[in-house]
């Protein structure tokens, strides 16, 4: 019994260590991106940052071959080009010392590091529904997150990444932004429409294990927390996506 309890404690300590390391990596990248320390020219508008951090990249770091990374990034490009409503040829690909990046100048980029971590940065497109007020279209935002995260995880699995994958969603350059919601969907019990008080919003991690088939369902908590930041109890769109 004591041996089993020790193993449980040991496993908990390892999981906690991985979580701290993954969170530390996210904090470091968000800080650098918010300070415009980017590899490519990029818009100074608000951004959404997605980080997928495989546990194996922390436990037993692996250096994937460039050909493997290029194959993975090509699968990711297909979704990025659809989201941006541009041809795949409009996205440039560059091999770097620490990985491969595909990008569209001033709009978005996806980078896969040699150890399998995927970083996606996307310029947010705000709507001016009120004078001097920026709105983030809620339905567009949710669809983007769900499709890109699902596609990226499948690309990592196809590349041979096993075990859990941490998913971090962050926003930078969003102080004062409101969430754009159709009037008929507003929740009367929430503080709907309150502007974000901070320039950076960090959503707690979601973990995708290998046995999870419904990636969309597993993201529900993270999506709801994004809505919480804007004063809503939960997503008002999720059931319709």
C-alpha positions in Angstrom: 0.0 0.0 0.0 2.8 2.4 0.9 4.6 1.6 -2.3 1.5 2.4 -4.4 1.0 5.7 -2.5 4.6 6.6 -3.1 4.2 5.9 -6.8 1.1 8.1 -6.9 2.9 10.9 -5.1 5.9 10.5 -7.5 3.6 10.6 -10.5 1.8 13.7 -9.2 5.2 15.4 -8.6 6.3 14.6 -12.2 3.0 15.9 -13.6 3.3 19.1 -11.5 6.9 19.6 -12.8 5.8 19.2 -16.5 2.9 21.7 -15.9 5.3 24.2 -14.4 7.8 23.9 -17.2 5.1 24.1 -19.9 3.5 27.2 -18.1 6.9 28.8 -17.8 7.5 28.3 -21.6 4.1 29.9 -22.3 4.8 32.9 -20.0 8.2 33.5 -21.7 6.8 33.3 -25.2 3.8 35.5 -24.4 6.1 38.1 -22.9 8.4 38.1 -26.0 5.5 38.3 -28.4 3.8 41.1 -26.5 7.1 43.0 -26.7 7.1 42.5 -30.5 10.2 40.2 -30.4 9.2 38.3 -33.5 11.1 36.5 -36.2 8.9 38.0 -39.0 7.3 41.5 -39.6 4.0 41.4 -37.8 0.9 43.6 -37.2 0.9 45.6 -34.0 -2.8 44.8 -33.5 -4.2 42.4 -30.8 -3.1 38.8 -31.2 -4.2 35.3 -30.1 -1.4 32.9 -29.2 -1.8 29.1 -29.3 0.8 26.9 -27.8 0.7 23.1 -28.0 3.4 21.6 -25.7 3.7 17.8 -25.8 4.7 16.3 -22.5 7.4 14.2 -24.3 9.0 17.5 -25.4 9.6 18.2 -21.7 10.3 14.6 -20.5 12.5 13.2 -23.3 13.2 16.0 -25.7 13.4 14.7 -29.3 14.9 16.5 -32.3 12.6 15.7 -35.2 14.1 15.7 -38.6 13.4 18.7 -40.8 11.5 16.6 -43.3 9.2 15.5 -40.5 8.6 19.1 -39.4 7.9 20.2 -43.0 5.4 17.4 -43.5 3.7 18.5 -40.3 3.7 22.2 -41.1 2.2 21.5 -44.6 -0.8 19.8 -42.9 -1.2 22.8 -40.6 -0.9 25.3 -43.6 -4.1 23.9 -45.1 -6.2 25.0 -42.2 -4.3 28.3 -41.8 -4.9 29.2 -45.5 -8.6 28.3 -45.1 -9.0 30.5 -42.0 -7.3 33.4 -43.7 -9.3 32.8 -46.9 -6.2 32.8 -49.0 -4.4 30.3 -51.2 -1.8 28.1 -49.6 0.8 29.6 -52.0 0.3 33.0 -50.2 1.9 31.5 -47.1 5.7 31.4 -47.0 7.7 28.7 -45.3 11.1 29.1 -43.8 13.5 26.6 -42.2 15.2 27.9 -39.1 17.8 26.6 -36.6 15.2 25.6 -34.0 12.4 24.5 -36.4 10.1 25.4 -39.3 7.8 28.4 -39.7 5.0 29.2 -42.1 3.7 32.7 -42.2 1.8 35.4 -43.9 3.4 38.8 -43.2 1.4 41.0 -40.8 -1.3 38.4 -40.4 -0.3 35.0 -38.8 2.3 32.4 -38.4 2.7 28.9 -37.2 6.0 27.5 -36.0 6.9 23.9 -35.1 10.0 23.6 -33.0 12.4 20.7 -33.3 11.0 19.1 -30.1 7.4 19.1 -31.4 6.1 22.2 -29.7 3.7 24.2 -32.0 3.3 27.9 -31.7 0.6 29.8 -33.6 0.1 33.6 -33.6 -2.9 35.1 -35.3 -3.7 38.8 -35.7 -7.2 39.5 -34.3 -9.7 41.3 -36.6 -11.8 43.6 -34.5 -15.1 45.2 -35.5 -16.0 48.8 -34.6 -19.7 48.5 -33.6 -19.5 51.5 -31.3 -17.4 54.7 -31.5 -13.9 54.2 -30.1 -14.6 50.6 -29.0 -13.1 47.4 -30.4 -15.2 44.2 -30.6 -13.8 40.7 -31.0 -16.4 38.6 -33.0 -17.1 35.7 -30.7 -18.3 33.1 -33.2 -15.3 33.7 -35.5 -12.9 33.4 -32.6 -14.4 30.1 -31.4 -14.4 28.5 -34.8 -10.8 29.5 -35.3 -9.7 28.0 -32.0 -11.6 24.8 -32.4 -10.5 24.1 -36.0 -6.9 25.1 -35.6 -6.3 23.3 -32.3 -8.0 20.1 -33.6 -5.9 20.2 -36.8 -2.6 20.9 -35.0 -3.1 18.0 -32.5 -3.9 15.6 -35.3 -0.8 16.8 -37.2 1.3 16.1 -34.1 -0.2 12.6 -33.6 0.5 11.8 -37.3 4.1 12.9 -36.7 4.4 10.3 -33.9 3.9 12.5 -30.9 2.5 10.4 -28.0 1.3 11.1 -24.5 -0.4 14.2 -23.2 -0.3 17.6 -25.0 -0.7 20.9 -23.1 -2.8 23.5 -24.9 -2.4 27.2 -23.9 -4.6 30.0 -25.2 -3.4 33.6 -24.7 -4.4 37.0 -25.9 -2.1 40.1 -26.1 -2.9 43.7 -27.1 -6.6 43.4 -26.0 -7.1 46.0 -23.2 -10.5 47.6 -23.7 -11.7 45.0 -26.2 -15.3 43.7 -25.8 -16.7 40.4 -27.0 -19.0 40.8 -30.0 -22.2 38.9 -29.4 -25.5 38.9 -31.3 -28.2 40.8 -29.2 -30.5 37.8 -29.1 -27.8 35.7 -27.5 -26.9 38.0 -24.6 -27.2 36.5 -21.2 -29.3 38.7 -18.9 -27.5 37.3 -15.8 -24.0 38.3 -16.9 -22.1 41.5 -17.1 -22.1 41.1 -20.9 -20.1 43.6 -22.9 -17.6 44.6 -20.2 -14.2 45.6 -21.8 -11.1 43.6 -20.9 -9.2 45.4 -18.1 -5.8 43.9 -19.0 -3.6 43.9 -22.1 -2.7 40.3 -21.7 -5.1 37.4 -20.9 -3.8 34.0 -20.0 -6.2 31.1 -20.1 -5.3 28.1 -17.9 -4.1 25.0 -19.8 -6.1 22.2 -21.2 -4.5 18.7 -21.5 -5.2 16.4 -24.4 -4.4 12.8 -23.7 -4.1 10.1 -26.4 -7.4 8.5 -25.6 -9.4 11.8 -26.1 -11.4 11.5 -29.3 -13.6 14.6 -29.0 -11.1 17.5 -29.0 -13.9 20.0 -29.3 -15.7 18.8 -26.1 -12.4 18.8 -24.2 -11.9 22.5 -25.1 -15.3 23.5 -23.6 -13.8 24.7 -20.3 -11.1 26.8 -22.0 -13.7 28.4 -24.3 -16.0 29.1 -21.3 -13.1 30.8 -19.4 -12.5 33.1 -22.4 -16.1 34.2 -22.1 -15.7 34.6 -18.4 -13.0 37.1 -19.0 -15.6 39.2 -20.9 -18.2 38.9 -18.2 -20.2 35.9 -19.4 -21.0 32.8 -17.4 -20.2 30.5 -20.4 -20.0 30.4 -24.2 -23.3 31.2 -25.8 -22.2 29.7 -29.1 -20.6 26.4 -28.2 -23.7 24.2 -28.6 -24.1 25.5 -32.2 -20.5 24.8 -33.4 
